[in-house]
Amino acid sequence: MAQTAAAKKPRTSVEAVPQLATLPERVAVLEVKVTNIDEKMDDLKQDLCDNHSNIIDTLKAMREESTAQHNELAGKVKDLEVYKNKWIKYSMVGLAFAAGAGWIHSDLSTILKFLGL
């Protein structure tokens, strides 16, 4: 029973003195750690700003490329529409000529044979 009472003995000022002697050292170490954390936070903030500007530059370049591609594609589509409209116009003129010449009757099979369909 004497051992359990000794184990639960409260700390005395004699035991606290060595811990108080190291307190300034502990505080100094803690201050250094806080300073290092502040420096690392500043580095992280700078890295985030750099990444943000790099992303913005990349997005601007992608937008310019996309705009150029869309303009090129729009030009090609316009050329195809002009080509299609030209041939539709020629086909209409041909059909009008065929109707005027009397080639078109109620029987469409001869027209289909003539066109190769």
Legacy VTK file of the C-alpha trace (Angstrom):
# vtk DataFile Version 3.0
C-alpha trace
ASCII
DATASET POLYDATA
POINTS 117 float
0.000 0.000 0.000
2.922 2.283 0.561
3.925 2.012 -3.092
0.601 3.228 -4.450
0.641 6.231 -2.154
4.140 7.132 -3.351
3.099 6.808 -6.965
0.221 9.273 -6.533
2.353 11.834 -4.719
1.720 15.343 -6.096
4.563 17.247 -7.731
6.507 19.545 -5.537
8.328 22.722 -6.300
11.583 20.737 -6.325
10.373 18.730 -9.339
9.010 21.812 -11.112
12.291 23.748 -10.972
14.059 21.687 -13.710
11.030 22.112 -15.963
11.010 25.861 -15.368
14.702 26.020 -16.199
13.999 24.632 -19.670
10.967 26.856 -20.239
12.889 29.698 -21.991
14.549 27.126 -24.249
11.190 25.600 -25.065
9.736 29.025 -25.820
12.704 29.828 -28.079
12.231 26.574 -29.984
8.519 27.286 -30.320
9.210 30.797 -31.626
11.583 29.372 -34.249
8.952 26.871 -35.311
6.312 29.604 -35.608
8.719 31.726 -37.679
9.370 28.762 -39.969
5.641 28.185 -40.361
5.160 31.869 -41.273
7.889 31.616 -43.915
6.362 28.444 -45.332
2.939 30.106 -45.440
4.433 33.034 -47.370
6.032 30.558 -49.799
2.704 28.774 -50.233
0.907 32.061 -50.888
3.489 32.987 -53.526
3.202 29.548 -55.139
-0.590 29.864 -55.236
-0.335 33.282 -56.877
2.125 31.902 -59.442
-0.132 28.929 -60.173
-3.131 31.236 -60.505
-1.360 33.434 -63.035
-0.104 30.377 -64.947
-3.624 28.972 -65.124
-4.998 32.289 -66.363
-2.297 32.481 -69.059
-3.023 28.905 -70.122
-6.759 29.589 -70.323
-6.166 32.699 -72.422
-3.984 30.729 -74.833
-6.602 27.960 -75.031
-9.346 30.518 -75.720
-7.319 32.102 -78.525
-6.661 28.694 -80.107
-10.324 27.752 -79.761
-11.428 31.020 -81.370
-9.046 30.470 -84.274
-10.298 26.897 -84.757
-13.927 27.982 -84.642
-13.313 30.743 -87.182
-11.576 28.275 -89.499
-14.416 25.789 -89.129
-17.018 28.511 -89.732
-15.242 29.416 -92.978
-15.276 25.788 -94.113
-18.968 25.413 -93.282
-19.733 28.597 -95.202
-17.847 27.270 -98.243
-19.776 23.994 -98.063
-23.096 25.840 -97.834
-22.201 27.959 -100.870
-21.254 24.786 -102.782
-24.480 23.034 -101.723
-26.661 26.031 -102.610
-24.973 26.329 -106.012
-25.701 22.700 -106.875
-29.264 22.909 -105.573
-29.766 25.945 -107.809
-28.335 24.079 -110.829
-30.531 21.071 -110.031
-33.614 23.261 -109.859
-32.720 24.862 -113.192
-32.209 21.393 -114.689
-35.531 20.148 -113.369
-37.264 23.280 -114.650
-35.684 22.699 -118.066
-36.727 19.027 -118.001
-40.271 19.997 -117.083
-40.326 22.656 -119.819
-38.977 20.190 -122.369
-41.698 17.738 -121.470
-39.363 15.111 -120.066
-41.174 15.011 -116.735
-44.439 13.147 -116.769
-46.342 11.478 -114.004
-43.830 8.622 -114.195
-40.815 9.391 -112.002
-39.019 6.158 -112.834
-37.488 7.613 -116.015
-36.074 10.568 -114.053
-34.611 8.218 -111.487
-33.041 6.141 -114.274
-31.679 9.299 -115.890
-30.115 10.462 -112.621
-28.713 6.982 -111.988
-30.681 6.397 -108.839
LINES 1 118
117 0 1 2 3 4 5 6 7 8 9 10 11 12 13 14 15 16 17 18 19 20 21 22 23 24 25 26 27 28 29 30 31 32 33 34 35 36 37 38 39 40 41 42 43 44 45 46 47 48 49 50 51 52 53 54 55 56 57 58 59 60 61 62 63 64 65 66 67 68 69 70 71 72 73 74 75 76 77 78 79 80 81 82 83 84 85 86 87 88 89 90 91 92 93 94 95 96 97 98 99 100 101 102 103 104 105 106 107 108 109 110 111 112 113 114 115 116
